[in-house]
């Protein structure tokens, strides 16, 4: 009994081409049927369908089986090679699916990605040790772009309101504070009036940053607008720049270490609550991979703020 080595479950393989190769190798329709685990009539129909498509007879039927025509002899090695290539392609895709099955693609804003996600993933891996996470750290606008372009399955954003059409989980609440070097003249102040910010150099995160967006909206609500003297694409960059003077508006989470060490001081704004929600987001129109589905459920169970 001869086989062609192409499982019929293979979604890439041509059943008609596989039937021709099996019949060629077995020199009979019955032998091909045994090799493919089909009925003899099914194999005959598939070979006939292939012959109709190519417009030439490939096998001659006789009392003692089948033999290839000249066209069949030309086609056979090419068909054998094509089926082998299709098998290899399916195996490669299967390997990819196995690898992707334990891969978790995330996109996180700077504050969440740098200060929270690493700890969350460490806790999640207790339940799912085989999951390999890849985290792209961008601003909140970039997180939404990564979801839209399917470069990430789950994202984390800071305080954005325009999340229509997305499923969200509030994973933590945070406060934006005025941050200055310890040597700054404001460092001994208990609080600042928002209007005072207009008289000092503002070191800001880039456009699209969730932290900057939340701060600008809150200040605009009390009639204060501040133009950045310097824009930087990372929280760490802003913190380093403050050593040369000026103030930043940053997450309290992002400066806890520097506050403890005395390198930076955080000062709240008087009569202005700069709080925001940190949220996990996903596109409900997209089916999550199994690891992403488990991580989303874990976020809902363990990270949702109480009260």
C-alpha positions in Angstrom: 0.0 0.0 0.0 1.5 3.3 -1.0 0.8 6.7 0.6 1.4 10.2 -0.4 2.2 11.5 3.1 -0.4 14.3 2.9 -3.1 14.1 5.6 -6.5 15.0 4.3 -7.1 17.3 7.2 -4.4 19.5 5.9 -6.3 22.7 5.0 -3.7 23.8 2.4 -3.5 20.6 0.4 -5.4 20.0 -2.8 -7.5 16.8 -2.4 -7.6 16.3 -6.1 -3.9 16.6 -6.5 -3.3 14.2 -3.6 -5.7 11.7 -5.2 -3.7 11.9 -8.5 -0.4 11.3 -6.8 -1.8 8.4 -4.8 -3.3 6.8 -7.9 0.0 7.3 -9.8 2.0 5.6 -7.0 -0.4 2.8 -6.4 -1.2 2.2 -10.1 -4.8 1.7 -9.2 -7.7 3.7 -7.9 -8.3 1.0 -5.2 -4.8 1.4 -3.9 -5.1 5.1 -3.9 -8.4 4.8 -1.9 -6.7 2.7 0.7 -3.8 5.1 1.0 -6.1 8.1 1.4 -8.7 6.3 3.5 -11.4 7.1 0.9 -13.8 5.2 -1.2 -12.7 4.2 -4.7 -15.4 6.3 -6.3 -14.3 9.4 -4.3 -10.7 9.0 -5.6 -12.0 8.5 -9.2 -14.1 11.7 -8.9 -11.2 13.7 -7.6 -8.8 12.6 -10.3 -11.5 13.3 -12.9 -12.1 16.8 -11.5 -8.3 17.5 -11.7 -8.2 16.4 -15.3 -11.1 18.7 -16.1 -9.3 21.6 -14.6 -6.0 21.0 -16.4 -7.8 20.1 -19.6 -5.9 16.9 -20.3 -6.0 13.2 -19.3 -3.5 12.3 -16.7 -4.2 8.6 -16.1 -5.4 5.9 -18.4 -7.9 3.5 -16.8 -7.8 -0.2 -17.7 -8.8 -3.7 -16.4 -5.6 -4.0 -14.5 -5.4 -0.6 -12.9 -4.2 2.8 -14.1 -1.1 4.0 -15.8 0.0 7.6 -16.4 -0.3 9.4 -19.7 2.6 11.5 -20.9 0.9 14.5 -19.3 0.6 12.5 -16.1 4.3 11.7 -16.1 5.1 15.4 -16.5 2.8 16.4 -13.7 3.7 13.8 -11.1 7.1 15.0 -9.9 5.8 18.6 -9.8 2.7 17.5 -7.9 4.7 15.5 -5.5 6.9 18.5 -4.8 4.0 20.8 -4.5 2.2 18.5 -1.9 5.5 18.2 0.1 5.8 22.0 0.1 2.2 22.3 1.3 2.9 19.8 4.0 5.9 21.8 5.1 3.9 25.0 5.1 1.2 23.5 7.3 3.9 22.2 9.7 5.5 25.6 9.9 2.1 27.2 10.6 1.4 24.5 13.3 4.8 25.4 14.9 3.9 29.0 14.8 0.5 28.4 16.3 2.1 26.4 19.1 4.5 29.2 19.9 1.9 31.9 19.5 -0.4 29.9 21.8 1.8 30.8 24.8 2.8 34.3 23.6 1.1 37.4 25.1 1.4 40.7 23.2 0.8 43.8 25.3 1.2 47.5 24.8 1.4 49.8 27.9 1.7 53.5 28.5 5.0 54.6 30.2 3.7 54.8 33.7 1.9 51.5 33.7 4.5 49.7 31.6 7.5 50.8 33.6 6.1 50.7 37.2 3.2 48.3 37.3 3.1 45.7 34.5 6.4 43.9 35.5 5.0 43.1 38.9 1.6 42.1 37.5 3.2 39.7 35.0 5.3 38.1 37.7 2.2 37.4 39.7 0.3 36.1 36.6 3.1 33.7 35.8 2.5 31.9 39.0 -0.7 30.7 37.3 0.7 30.5 33.8 4.4 29.8 33.9 4.7 29.0 30.2 3.4 32.3 29.0 6.0 34.5 27.3 5.0 38.2 27.4 6.2 40.9 25.1 5.4 44.5 26.2 5.7 47.5 24.0 6.0 50.7 26.1 4.6 53.7 24.2 2.3 56.6 25.1 -1.4 56.1 25.6 -2.2 57.2 22.0 0.4 54.6 20.8 -1.3 51.9 22.9 -4.6 52.5 21.1 -2.8 52.4 17.7 -1.2 49.1 18.7 -4.6 47.6 19.4 -6.1 49.0 16.3 -3.3 47.6 14.1 -3.4 44.2 16.0 0.2 44.5 17.2 -1.1 44.0 20.8 -4.1 42.1 22.2 -4.3 44.0 25.5 -3.2 47.5 26.3 -2.9 49.8 29.3 -3.7 53.5 29.1 -3.7 56.4 31.5 -6.8 58.6 31.9 -8.0 58.7 28.3 -11.7 59.2 28.0 -12.1 58.5 24.2 -12.3 54.7 24.6 -15.6 54.1 22.8 -15.9 50.6 21.4 -13.3 49.1 23.7 -13.7 46.9 26.7 -12.0 48.3 29.8 -10.9 47.3 33.3 -9.8 49.9 35.8 -6.7 48.3 37.2 -5.5 51.1 39.5 -6.0 54.8 40.4 -3.2 57.3 40.3 -2.5 60.9 41.0 -0.6 63.4 38.8 1.6 65.7 40.9 4.0 68.6 40.4 7.5 67.2 40.5 10.6 69.3 41.2 14.2 68.8 42.2 14.7 68.8 46.0 16.8 72.0 45.6 14.0 73.9 43.9 12.4 76.8 45.7 9.0 75.1 45.8 10.4 72.0 47.5 9.3 73.2 51.0 5.8 74.1 49.9 2.8 72.0 51.0 0.9 72.8 47.9 0.9 75.1 44.9 -1.8 77.2 43.2 -2.3 76.1 39.6 -1.7 79.7 38.4 1.9 79.6 39.8 2.8 77.0 37.2 2.6 79.6 34.5 5.7 81.4 35.9 8.0 78.4 35.9 9.7 76.3 33.2 7.5 73.3 32.3 9.3 70.0 31.3 6.6 67.9 29.7 6.0 64.5 28.3 5.3 64.4 24.6 1.9 64.9 22.9 -0.2 61.8 23.3 1.0 61.0 26.8 -1.9 60.1 29.0 -0.2 61.9 32.0 0.1 65.1 30.0 -3.4 64.9 28.6 -5.0 64.5 32.1 -3.0 67.3 33.5 -3.8 69.7 30.6 -7.5 69.0 30.8 -7.6 69.5 34.6 -5.6 72.8 34.4 -7.8 74.1 31.5 -10.8 73.5 33.7 -9.5 76.2 36.1 -8.4 78.5 33.3 -4.7 77.7 33.3 -2.7 76.8 30.2 1.0 76.1 30.3 3.3 75.7 27.3 6.2 73.3 27.6 9.7 74.6 27.5 11.0 71.1 26.8 9.2 67.9 25.7 10.6 64.5 26.3 9.4 61.1 25.2 9.8 59.3 28.5 9.1 59.7 32.2 12.8 59.0 33.0 13.9 61.7 30.6 11.6 64.3 32.4 13.0 63.3 35.8 16.6 63.7 34.7 15.9 67.0 33.1 14.4 68.4 36.3 17.9 68.4 37.9 18.5 71.5 35.7 15.4 73.2 37.0 11.7 73.6 36.1 8.8 71.3 37.0 7.2 68.3 35.6 3.7 66.9 35.9 4.1 63.2 36.5 2.5 60.2 38.0 3.1 59.8 41.8 3.8 56.2 41.1 6.7 57.3 38.8 8.5 59.3 41.5 8.0 57.2 44.6 11.6 55.9 44.5 13.1 59.4 43.9 10.9 60.8 46.7 12.3 58.2 49.2 15.9 58.9 48.1 15.4 62.7 48.3 16.3 63.3 44.7 12.9 64.7 43.7 9.9 66.3 45.6 6.2 65.9 44.7 3.9 68.8 45.5 0.1 68.6 45.1 -1.9 71.4 43.5 -4.2 73.3 45.7 -8.0 72.8 45.0 -7.3 70.7 42.0 -7.6 66.9 42.1 -5.4 65.5 39.4 -6.4 61.8 39.7 -6.9 59.4 36.8 -7.8 55.8 36.2 -5.3 53.4 34.8 -7.1 51.0 32.6 -6.6 47.8 30.7 -8.2 47.9 27.3 -9.0 45.4 24.5 -11.0 45.3 21.3 -14.1 43.2 21.8 -14.3 42.5 18.1 -11.1 40.5 18.3 -10.9 37.0 19.7 -8.1 36.9 22.3 -5.5 34.1 22.2 -5.8 31.7 25.2 -3.0 33.4 27.1 -4.5 36.8 26.6 -7.9 35.6 27.6 -6.5 34.2 30.8 -4.6 37.4 31.5 -7.7 39.6 30.9 -9.7 37.4 33.3 -6.8 37.6 35.9 -6.8 41.4 35.6 -10.5 41.6 36.2 -10.3 39.4 39.3 -7.1 40.6 40.9 -6.4 44.1 39.8 -9.8 45.8 39.8 -9.7 48.5 42.6 -12.0 47.7 45.5 -14.5 50.3 46.6 
